[in-house]
Amino acid sequence: GAFGGSVYILETEFRNIYRFDTTSGGTAEPTDWVLASVRPDLVRAVDMAIDRNINVLVDNEESPDEVFLYERGDLKERYTVPYAIDTTPVAVLIGPATQLIYVAVLDEESGGKVVVFDPISGEAWQLSLPANFSMSDADVADPFEGLQDVAIDEDSGTLYLVNDDAVWTAQYQLPVDPEATPEALATPTS
């Protein structure tokens, strides 16, 4: 990721995020960005997203997945990803307009989904394929098969799923009513 003239790289093997200052000219040398005292759980890190802080998606294997919020290299908050038990986390991103956290996960039951949650209010939704979704006419992998990354355009309500051989788009709308069902259906196209 990049922010404020620097590039940040998540390196799980060394349990760290390295910062490269690209504004100084010449060769950018890496510096440790995460404080040593809050590095141990980064060994299970999967992906990161940067707004002005860094949010790291962590695979907790048997427990619900988590997103760690790092501010200036220090761990400030840990958020449990709703609806993410027995899933394999793939990607995390932050909605630029809403600051909602989007987490793409794979699961055996439905193939996959994108969990959207508000870290402040705790409200959460699941973006999943409609029950009547069919791949009968497509000669590409299912949207969540080999999922590599996701992107979001909150203004148009468009979700992009990048898998092994296609970029799927899906229109979505999150419920406005807090009493509404947590299921939000995405209508994909390839």
N, C-alpha and C positions, 0 to 999 in steps of 0.2 A: 504494500500500500504506500501511498504518498500523502504528505501533508506539510504545508508550510515550508516548502523548499527542501524537504528531507524525504528519503525513501526508507521504508521500514520493512524488514524481512523477518518472518517468523521461522525460527529454527528449532524444531522440537527436540532434535538429538542433543542439542546443547542447552535446552530449556531456557531459551532466551528470544528476545526480539532485538535485532540489531538495527541501529539507526545510521544512515549514511547521509551526511550533510552535503547536498549538491550545490549549495550556494557559494562555497569557498573557492571554487575553481580547482583545476587539477584533479588528482585522484582522490576520491572520497574514501576515507578509511572508516571501517565499522566501529561503532561504539556500543557498549552494552546499554540497552535502554531500560530493561526490567531490573529492578532491585534484586539482589541475590536472595534476600529473605522471602521473596514471593515467587520464586521460580519453580519450585518442585512440581506443581501440577501441570506445568507447561509440557511435560513429557507426553501428555495425552491430548495436546492441542491439535486441532484439525484445520482451522482456518481463522482468519482475522479480518476485521473491518475497522476502518478508521473514520471517525468524524473529527472531533478535536481530541478525543480520547481513543484508545484502542480497545476494541471488544474482541475477545478471543473465545472461539467455540471449542469446548472441551468434551471429549468422548469419555463418559463415565462408565462405559461398558454395561454393568449390571444395574446402575442407578440411572435416573433421568440425566440427560445431558445438561451441561451448564454453559453459560456465557459469563466470562470474567471481564469486568470493566477495569482497565488500567488507566490511571491518570498520572502523567509525568513519571511513568515507570513503577508506580506503586499500585498494588491491588486495592481498589476502592469498594468494589461490590461484586457479589456472585449471584447470578440469576439462574434459577432452575428453569429449563425450557419446558413449558407445559406440553402435554401430549407426546412426550419424547421418551417413553419407557420402552425398552427393547427395540430401539432404533439405532441406525448408524448415521451419525451426523456427517454432512458433506460440506455445507457452506453457510456462512453467516453474512448478513449485510444489514446496514442501518438505513431506514427510510430517510432520505435527505429532508423532506418536508415535515414529517411527523415524528421522527426519532424513534419510530417503532423498530423492533428487532425482528428480522426475518431469518429463520433457520430452516434450511432444506435438510430433510432426513429421509433415509430409506427404511422401509419396514417390510416384513414378509407378508403382512395382511393385505396392504393396498399397493405395494410397490414403492410408494413414497408420498410425501406431502411437504408442504411448506407451512411451518408454524409461525404465526405472527403474534407478537405480544408487546404490550406496553410495560416497560420495566417500572414505571411509576405507579400506574393504577392497578396493574396485575391482570388487566383484561387480556384475553387471548383468543385466537381463532386458528382454524386449520384450513388451509387451501388444499383441496384434494380434487382428483379427477371426478367428474360426474359418474354416477352409477351406470349410465347407459353409454359410456365412452367406448368406442370401438376402433380398432386398428386395422379393420378388414381391408381397407383400400390403400393403406400406406405401406411402403417398402422400406421403412426405417424402424429403428428401435423404439419401444415404448418410451414415453416422456421421461420416466425415472430410471430406465435401464441404462446403466453406465453413466449416471448423472455426474457431471464434472463441476458445474457452477450454475449460479442463478444471478439474475439481474432484475431490477425492478424499476418501473416508471410509475411512480405514485400518481402523477398528474393525470395520466391516461388510464390508470388502473390496469397496467399491463405487466405481467410476470413473464420472464424469459427463462427457460430451462435449457441448458446446454448439456447434451449427452454425447454418447459415442459418435453418432453420425447425423445429428440434426440439432437445430435450435427451434424449440417449441415456444410458442407464445400463448398466453392465456389471459383472457380478460377476467378481472375479479372485482368484487366490491365487498368491503368489510361491512358487517351489520352496524348500523348506527345505534340501534336500541341495545343497551347493555343486557337486557333480558332475553335477547335473541339467541338462537342456537349458536354454539361455537363452531359449527360447520359452515364454511364458505366454499362454494363450489367454483372451481375455475373452469372455463371453457377453452380448451387448448386448440390451436391450429399449428400446422407445421410450415 
